[in-house]
Structure formats: C-alpha cells, structure tokens
Amino acid sequence: MADKYRKRPVIIEAMRFGSHTEALPFGDLHAWLSEGGCSFRLGQAMDGPVFMLISSLEGWMRAEIGDWIIRGVEGEFYPCKPSVFAATYEPEETTRG
C-alpha cells in the first residue's frame, strides 16, 4: 500500500492569464514573466482564443485564458488550471504595519 503525504505549506507567486492582460504586451503579466527570466510566447489559432506557451522545467506548456501562471519554489514558471489552483492554493494572509 502506498504511503500518504501532505504538501508542505509553501508560498508561491501567481497571476491569472487574462486578468492582467489589459494592455499589450499584456501588462503586468508580461513584466512579471520577463523579470523572472521566463521564456514565453503568445499564440492564436485561426479565429480562436489567445494562448500562451511557457517554457517550464518539463518543456513548453500551454496556458489558456483564465489559467493561473505560477512561479514555483525554484523560480520556475508553469500554468495551472483554475480548478486545480482553487483546490491547492489559498491567498496568503499578510500583516501590514
């Protein structure tokens, strides 16, 4: 029988693809990915929605509008579907003084 493990509580950074794309070249998301050294490209199928290709530790991954883009614990970037993000992460509560 397999052992069970709990995910360690780590704090990640994330931005939602689509909610930070107000201005080309897609605003805050573009700056955040660029500053983090992430290689990425925008694409669009014929008359279809815009998508993003992100260079991750596992190769190029596709992010759709509405997906979350996560910066992991080693500084790597990767997309995450909204349902998985909601089941895995919650906002970090910070104290501001």
C-alpha positions in Angstrom: 0.0 0.0 0.0 1.3 3.5 -0.8 2.2 5.9 1.9 0.3 9.2 2.2 2.0 12.6 2.1 0.8 16.2 2.7 2.1 19.0 0.5 4.3 21.3 2.5 3.0 24.8 3.1 5.0 27.0 0.7 4.2 30.4 -0.6 4.1 30.8 -4.3 3.5 33.8 -6.6 0.8 33.6 -9.2 -1.0 35.7 -11.8 -4.1 34.8 -13.8 -3.6 34.8 -17.6 -6.4 37.2 -18.9 -6.9 39.3 -15.8 -3.5 41.0 -16.1 -3.6 41.4 -19.9 -5.2 44.8 -20.1 -2.6 46.3 -22.4 -0.3 44.8 -24.9 2.2 43.4 -24.4 -0.2 42.2 -21.8 0.7 44.5 -18.9 1.7 43.2 -15.5 1.9 39.6 -16.6 4.4 40.3 -19.3 6.6 42.3 -16.9 6.4 39.7 -14.2 7.4 36.8 -16.5 10.1 38.9 -18.1 11.6 40.0 -14.8 11.6 36.3 -13.7 13.6 35.2 -16.7 10.7 33.2 -18.2 10.7 32.4 -21.9 7.1 32.6 -23.3 5.2 33.3 -26.5 1.7 34.3 -27.3 -0.2 32.3 -30.0 -3.7 32.2 -31.5 -5.3 29.6 -33.6 -7.3 30.7 -36.6 -10.1 32.9 -35.1 -9.6 31.2 -31.8 -8.7 32.5 -28.3 -5.2 33.7 -27.5 -3.0 31.2 -25.6 0.5 31.4 -24.1 3.3 28.9 -24.4 5.6 28.9 -21.3 9.0 27.3 -21.1 8.8 25.2 -18.0 11.1 22.5 -16.4 9.1 19.9 -18.3 9.3 21.7 -21.7 6.8 24.1 -23.4 3.4 24.2 -21.7 0.3 25.9 -23.0 -1.8 28.3 -20.8 -5.3 29.2 -21.9 -7.1 32.4 -20.9 -8.2 32.0 -17.3 -5.4 29.7 -16.3 -3.1 30.7 -13.5 0.7 31.1 -14.1 2.7 30.1 -11.1 6.2 30.8 -10.1 7.3 27.7 -8.1 9.7 27.3 -5.2 12.7 27.1 -7.5 11.7 30.2 -9.6 10.3 28.1 -12.4 7.0 29.1 -14.1 4.2 26.9 -15.2 0.4 27.1 -16.0 -2.3 25.7 -13.7 -5.9 25.2 -14.5 -8.3 27.2 -12.3 -10.0 24.2 -10.7 -6.6 22.7 -9.6 -5.4 26.1 -8.4 -8.6 26.6 -6.3 -8.2 23.1 -4.8 -4.5 23.6 -4.0 -3.9 27.2 -3.1 -5.5 29.9 -0.9 -4.5 33.6 -0.6 -1.6 34.3 1.8 -2.6 36.4 4.7 0.0 39.1 5.3 0.2 41.6 8.1 0.8 45.2 7.0 2.1 47.6 9.6 
